[in-house]
């Protein structure tokens, strides 16, 4: 938050972590009901677990110059070289 000079505050983005991530698009069922609902595109993100950082729904993910919001709590998964945080994102309105 940055003071706006009038006693209030203006939100300002703060870079908390810049890292490599594995991102894959989740598939939506091809049935007619789901196609008519026009569900948003959802991506699954995987990043290596780091001490002192835990993504939450308050964080914004910037990928390919677009902002995405986290839509679920991260899950810790064991991978070959360590632990990975896995969570889903969708385009921010």
C-alpha positions in Angstrom: 0.0 0.0 0.0 1.2 3.5 -0.9 -0.1 6.6 0.7 -2.3 8.6 -1.7 -1.7 11.9 0.1 -5.3 12.3 1.2 -5.2 10.0 4.3 -5.9 6.8 2.3 -3.8 4.2 0.5 -3.5 2.9 -3.0 -2.6 -0.7 -3.6 0.7 -1.2 -5.3 2.0 -4.5 -6.7 4.9 -6.0 -4.9 7.1 -8.8 -6.4 7.4 -11.5 -3.8 8.9 -14.3 -5.9 10.2 -14.6 -9.4 10.8 -18.3 -10.3 10.5 -21.0 -12.9 7.2 -22.8 -12.9 5.6 -25.7 -14.6 2.2 -24.6 -16.1 -0.3 -26.8 -17.9 -3.8 -26.0 -19.1 -6.5 -28.2 -17.4 -8.9 -29.9 -19.8 -12.7 -29.1 -19.7 -15.1 -31.9 -20.5 -16.5 -31.6 -24.0 -20.1 -32.2 -23.0 -22.7 -29.6 -24.1 -23.6 -28.3 -20.6 -20.0 -27.3 -19.8 -19.5 -25.8 -23.3 -22.6 -23.6 -22.8 -21.5 -22.5 -19.4 -18.4 -20.9 -20.9 -16.2 -21.9 -18.0 -12.9 -19.9 -17.6 -9.6 -21.4 -18.7 -7.8 -22.9 -15.7 -4.1 -23.6 -15.5 -2.3 -25.9 -13.0 1.0 -24.4 -11.7 3.9 -26.2 -10.0 6.7 -24.4 -8.3 9.5 -25.7 -6.1 8.7 -25.4 -2.4 10.7 -22.5 -0.8 11.1 -21.7 2.9 9.3 -18.4 3.8 7.0 -18.4 0.8 3.5 -19.9 0.5 1.2 -18.8 -2.3 -2.4 -17.9 -1.4 -5.5 -16.6 -3.0 -4.3 -13.0 -2.2 -1.3 -13.4 -4.6 -1.4 -12.6 -8.3 0.6 -14.7 -10.8 2.0 -12.8 -13.7 2.5 -15.1 -16.7 3.0 -14.0 -20.4 2.3 -10.4 -19.4 -1.1 -11.2 -18.0 -2.3 -11.4 -14.4 -3.9 -14.6 -13.0 -5.5 -15.2 -9.6 -4.9 -18.3 -7.5 -8.2 -20.1 -7.0 -7.3 -22.9 -4.5 -4.9 -23.7 -1.7 -1.6 -25.1 -2.8 -0.9 -28.8 -2.3 2.7 -30.0 -1.5 3.7 -32.9 -3.8 6.9 -34.9 -3.7 8.8 -34.8 -7.0 12.1 -36.3 -8.0 14.4 -33.6 -6.6 12.3 -32.2 -3.7 8.9 -30.8 -2.9 6.7 -28.9 -5.3 3.7 -26.6 -4.5 0.8 -27.2 -6.9 -2.1 -24.8 -7.3 -4.6 -23.6 -10.0 -4.9 -20.2 -11.6 -7.4 -18.4 -13.9 -7.4 -15.1 -15.7 -7.9 -12.1 -13.4 -10.9 -9.9 -14.3 
